[in-house]
Amino acid sequence: MSRAQLLLIDDHTLFRTGLRLLLADSPSVASIVEAGSVMEAVQDHGDKAVDILLLDIQMPGLNGIEGIKVLRRHFARAPILIVSGTSGVETIPPEARKDIAGFLPKSADPREIEEAIACCLAGATYFPSESPCGCLPQAPVYEPSQLTPRQLEVLSQLNLGRSNKVIAYHLGLSENTVRVHVAAILDHLGVVSRVEAILEAQRRGLVQAQR
């Protein structure tokens, strides 16, 4: 299978940057174009050949759910893979759900992201909560996502004030992978900076304040 042209639609620049870095050497993805909203995607990329769309649910203006049918009109052949840091697939109405190829939490690890993209490009659907392999013939219900054990480890490292490079060293990960995890953590906590993430995580009791 030839490598795909991917359109990433998400209003969080940090998440888009992290995913671009993660997929830089992906065997499935040839190039990535980005948009911060559904309308920007249509206006800037509606005339381009796109093989798959990654679409965030919660965005200002026209959100991901409302935007599914709009995108389907402009990118009729491209499967749509929904990504979300807070919502589950059960929040997507049935009439919109039939137009998506899969659902992935932003807390997913790099292997899951690669697998989801490959599955959707192959014509299958990806709903990992219902099957160990993720690929399914039809869409099941997906439970709301939580931070993964690995992301809790990264969050604990952030709480110690460590940089991505130092976190990567301590956890045996690449810096790119750490960036993706940090982006997912920020999105999950609803914040835009590492400092805010630490404060919010402390407020929720996910980590303890350092003395």
QUIMO-V484047 format. One record per residue. N is the residue number from 1. NEAR is the number of other C-alpha atoms within 10 Angstrom. D_FIRST is the distance of its C-alpha to the first C-alpha in Angstrom with 1 decimal. Layout:
N|NEAR|D_FIRST, N|NEAR|D_FIRST
//
This chain:
1|8|0.0, 2|8|3.8, 3|14|6.5, 4|20|8.7, 5|19|12.4, 6|21|14.5, 7|23|18.1, 8|25|20.5, 9|26|23.8, 10|26|26.5, 11|18|30.1, 12|17|30.2, 13|15|29.5, 14|19|29.6, 15|22|26.9, 16|21|24.6, 17|15|25.5, 18|21|24.9, 19|22|21.5, 20|19|20.5, 21|16|21.9, 22|20|20.1, 23|18|16.6, 24|14|17.5, 25|11|15.6, 26|16|12.9, 27|13|9.6, 28|19|8.1, 29|20|10.5, 30|14|11.4, 31|16|14.7, 32|18|17.1, 33|17|19.9, 34|21|22.8, 35|21|25.6, 36|17|28.6, 37|23|29.1, 38|25|27.8, 39|18|29.9, 40|13|28.9, 41|20|25.2, 42|17|26.2, 43|12|28.6, 44|12|26.5, 45|17|23.0, 46|15|23.5, 47|10|23.0, 48|13|19.7, 49|14|16.1, 50|21|15.0, 51|19|11.9, 52|24|13.7, 53|26|17.3, 54|20|19.2, 55|29|22.7, 56|27|25.9, 57|25|28.5, 58|17|31.7, 59|18|32.2, 60|12|35.3, 61|11|35.8, 62|15|33.3, 63|17|31.7, 64|24|28.3, 65|20|29.5, 66|15|31.3, 67|19|28.5, 68|20|25.8, 69|16|27.2, 70|16|27.6, 71|21|24.0, 72|15|22.9, 73|11|25.0, 74|17|23.4, 75|21|19.8, 76|14|19.7, 77|12|16.0, 78|22|15.0, 79|24|15.5, 80|26|18.3, 81|24|18.6, 82|26|22.3, 83|26|23.7, 84|24|27.4, 85|25|29.9, 86|17|32.7, 87|18|31.8, 88|19|30.3, 89|24|28.4, 90|13|31.8, 91|14|32.9, 92|18|30.4, 93|11|32.2, 94|10|30.8, 95|9|30.4, 96|13|28.1, 97|19|26.4, 98|12|24.9, 99|16|23.0, 100|24|21.2, 101|27|18.1, 102|30|19.5, 103|27|22.2, 104|26|22.4, 105|27|25.6, 106|26|25.8, 107|27|27.4, 108|24|24.1, 109|16|23.4, 110|17|20.5, 111|8|18.8, 112|17|19.2, 113|19|17.8, 114|17|14.6, 115|17|14.4, 116|26|15.3, 117|27|12.7, 118|23|9.9, 119|20|11.9, 120|23|12.5, 121|22|9.0, 122|12|8.5, 123|14|11.8, 124|20|14.2, 125|26|17.0, 126|30|18.1, 127|26|21.9, 128|22|22.6, 129|16|26.4, 130|15|26.2, 131|11|23.9, 132|8|23.5, 133|14|19.8, 134|17|19.6, 135|22|17.2, 136|19|19.5, 137|11|19.8, 138|12|22.3, 139|19|23.7, 140|19|26.6, 141|15|29.1, 142|19|28.4, 143|14|31.4, 144|15|32.2, 145|19|30.8, 146|17|33.0, 147|19|32.7, 148|15|31.1, 149|10|33.2, 150|15|31.3, 151|20|31.9, 152|17|35.6, 153|16|35.8, 154|23|34.5, 155|25|36.9, 156|18|39.7, 157|20|38.9, 158|20|39.0, 159|21|42.4, 160|15|43.6, 161|15|42.9, 162|15|40.3, 163|13|37.7, 164|20|34.0, 165|14|34.4, 166|16|37.2, 167|23|35.3, 168|19|32.3, 169|12|34.8, 170|12|36.6, 171|13|33.6, 172|10|31.5, 173|14|28.7, 174|14|27.1, 175|19|28.7, 176|21|25.4, 177|18|25.2, 178|25|28.9, 179|23|28.4, 180|25|25.9, 181|28|28.4, 182|24|31.3, 183|26|29.6, 184|25|29.1, 185|28|32.7, 186|25|34.1, 187|21|32.3, 188|20|33.4, 189|17|37.0, 190|14|37.0, 191|16|38.1, 192|15|37.0, 193|13|38.4, 194|17|38.7, 195|14|42.4, 196|14|42.1, 197|22|39.6, 198|26|42.1, 199|16|45.0, 200|17|43.1, 201|21|42.0, 202|15|45.6, 203|12|46.9, 204|11|44.6, 205|10|45.7, 206|14|42.3, 207|20|43.9, 208|15|47.5, 209|13|49.1, 210|8|49.8, 211|3|53.4
//
